[in-house]
Amino acid sequence: MRRERGSEDALLDLARQLESDGGMPGKNDFERMVRSLVAVLAFLIEGHTSSSGAFRAHVQRLMRYLETAKFPALRTQDRDGLSAALAWIKQGKKPNWGLTELLGWKADEAWTRIAQICSGWGFSPNTVHLTKFAVSSSH
């Protein structure tokens, strides 16, 4: 597999950011959830899964966090989106985005893109009302 230049550094940076509960840092539940999903997808893009690769323990921790965190401030449609994204990931799928592209998105853009790839699981961008105002005020 051909890796993007600097991909190992980017993955090491993600791994260093994991918090003690296994999730990525963020200002609120929504941002932590999205950043944690982005981290899982970044590892998957580079060939690291929960069962193989140098970062498998990090993928396991992130998945456990995403599956068990309460996220009390998330809206119902965001919870549904998280469930759909986890189901999509568990099917062994990974997005066709480049690592640099994925890591360059802010939370709202990443969430919209994740919604698009998970649309077959009953989650679509139409069920997520993302605008800069909605993200900052609702999440």
Secondary structure as a PSIPRED ss2 file (coil, helix, strand):
# PSIPRED VFORMAT (PSIPRED V4.0)

   1 M C   1.000  0.000  0.000
   2 R C   1.000  0.000  0.000
   3 R C   1.000  0.000  0.000
   4 E C   1.000  0.000  0.000
   5 R C   1.000  0.000  0.000
   6 G C   1.000  0.000  0.000
   7 S H   0.000  1.000  0.000
   8 E H   0.000  1.000  0.000
   9 D H   0.000  1.000  0.000
  10 A H   0.000  1.000  0.000
  11 L H   0.000  1.000  0.000
  12 L H   0.000  1.000  0.000
  13 D H   0.000  1.000  0.000
  14 L H   0.000  1.000  0.000
  15 A H   0.000  1.000  0.000
  16 R H   0.000  1.000  0.000
  17 Q H   0.000  1.000  0.000
  18 L C   1.000  0.000  0.000
  19 E C   1.000  0.000  0.000
  20 S C   1.000  0.000  0.000
  21 D C   1.000  0.000  0.000
  22 G C   1.000  0.000  0.000
  23 G C   1.000  0.000  0.000
  24 M C   1.000  0.000  0.000
  25 P C   1.000  0.000  0.000
  26 G C   1.000  0.000  0.000
  27 K C   1.000  0.000  0.000
  28 N C   1.000  0.000  0.000
  29 D H   0.000  1.000  0.000
  30 F H   0.000  1.000  0.000
  31 E H   0.000  1.000  0.000
  32 R H   0.000  1.000  0.000
  33 M H   0.000  1.000  0.000
  34 V H   0.000  1.000  0.000
  35 R H   0.000  1.000  0.000
  36 S H   0.000  1.000  0.000
  37 L H   0.000  1.000  0.000
  38 V H   0.000  1.000  0.000
  39 A H   0.000  1.000  0.000
  40 V H   0.000  1.000  0.000
  41 L H   0.000  1.000  0.000
  42 A H   0.000  1.000  0.000
  43 F H   0.000  1.000  0.000
  44 L H   0.000  1.000  0.000
  45 I H   0.000  1.000  0.000
  46 E C   1.000  0.000  0.000
  47 G C   1.000  0.000  0.000
  48 H C   1.000  0.000  0.000
  49 T C   1.000  0.000  0.000
  50 S C   1.000  0.000  0.000
  51 S C   1.000  0.000  0.000
  52 S C   1.000  0.000  0.000
  53 G C   1.000  0.000  0.000
  54 A C   1.000  0.000  0.000
  55 F C   1.000  0.000  0.000
  56 R H   0.000  1.000  0.000
  57 A H   0.000  1.000  0.000
  58 H H   0.000  1.000  0.000
  59 V H   0.000  1.000  0.000
  60 Q H   0.000  1.000  0.000
  61 R H   0.000  1.000  0.000
  62 L H   0.000  1.000  0.000
  63 M H   0.000  1.000  0.000
  64 R H   0.000  1.000  0.000
  65 Y H   0.000  1.000  0.000
  66 L H   0.000  1.000  0.000
  67 E H   0.000  1.000  0.000
  68 T H   0.000  1.000  0.000
  69 A C   1.000  0.000  0.000
  70 K C   1.000  0.000  0.000
  71 F C   1.000  0.000  0.000
  72 P C   1.000  0.000  0.000
  73 A C   1.000  0.000  0.000
  74 L C   1.000  0.000  0.000
  75 R C   1.000  0.000  0.000
  76 T H   0.000  1.000  0.000
  77 Q H   0.000  1.000  0.000
  78 D H   0.000  1.000  0.000
  79 R H   0.000  1.000  0.000
  80 D H   0.000  1.000  0.000
  81 G H   0.000  1.000  0.000
  82 L H   0.000  1.000  0.000
  83 S H   0.000  1.000  0.000
  84 A H   0.000  1.000  0.000
  85 A H   0.000  1.000  0.000
  86 L H   0.000  1.000  0.000
  87 A H   0.000  1.000  0.000
  88 W H   0.000  1.000  0.000
  89 I H   0.000  1.000  0.000
  90 K H   0.000  1.000  0.000
  91 Q C   1.000  0.000  0.000
  92 G C   1.000  0.000  0.000
  93 K C   1.000  0.000  0.000
  94 K C   1.000  0.000  0.000
  95 P C   1.000  0.000  0.000
  96 N C   1.000  0.000  0.000
  97 W C   1.000  0.000  0.000
  98 G C   1.000  0.000  0.000
  99 L H   0.000  1.000  0.000
 100 T H   0.000  1.000  0.000
 101 E H   0.000  1.000  0.000
 102 L H   0.000  1.000  0.000
 103 L H   0.000  1.000  0.000
 104 G H   0.000  1.000  0.000
 105 W C   1.000  0.000  0.000
 106 K C   1.000  0.000  0.000
 107 A H   0.000  1.000  0.000
 108 D H   0.000  1.000  0.000
 109 E H   0.000  1.000  0.000
 110 A H   0.000  1.000  0.000
 111 W H   0.000  1.000  0.000
 112 T H   0.000  1.000  0.000
 113 R H   0.000  1.000  0.000
 114 I H   0.000  1.000  0.000
 115 A H   0.000  1.000  0.000
 116 Q H   0.000  1.000  0.000
 117 I H   0.000  1.000  0.000
 118 C C   1.000  0.000  0.000
 119 S H   0.000  1.000  0.000
 120 G H   0.000  1.000  0.000
 121 W H   0.000  1.000  0.000
 122 G C   1.000  0.000  0.000
 123 F C   1.000  0.000  0.000
 124 S C   1.000  0.000  0.000
 125 P H   0.000  1.000  0.000
 126 N H   0.000  1.000  0.000
 127 T H   0.000  1.000  0.000
 128 V C   1.000  0.000  0.000
 129 H C   1.000  0.000  0.000
 130 L C   1.000  0.000  0.000
 131 T C   1.000  0.000  0.000
 132 K H   0.000  1.000  0.000
 133 F H   0.000  1.000  0.000
 134 A H   0.000  1.000  0.000
 135 V H   0.000  1.000  0.000
 136 S H   0.000  1.000  0.000
 137 S H   0.000  1.000  0.000
 138 S H   0.000  1.000  0.000
 139 H C   1.000  0.000  0.000
